[in-house]
């Protein structure tokens, strides 16, 4: 199992980023997927979940209305569209397969002026 995130970077407050996570080594469309983040000096925070076909989606209150999770099963890819970014969104963002056993290496998002 391999999960490889990309798309992070430095963005000004109010800006947008789109994170991607390419999965391999398992049948992607059989598993719920999550985004989890860790801010500097803080613990892990669940951000969002999506079921196998995108029909069931959940968000943390802290990102609801600003972030959108999606997936392309044909490409074995998970996405996180992040709009209206705030400094408190600064974190290392991880793509995680349901069960919390398999994690990507993370992609850094920094929101700063």
Beta strands, then each sheet from edge to edge (+ up, - down):
strand 1: 2-6
strand 2: 9-11
strand 3: 17-24
strand 4: 33-38
strand 5: 44-50
strand 6: 57-59
strand 7: 67-72
strand 8: 77-82
strand 9: 91-97
strand 10: 107-111
sheet 1: 1+ 3- 8+ 7-
sheet 2: 2+ 10+ 9- 4+ 5- 6+
end
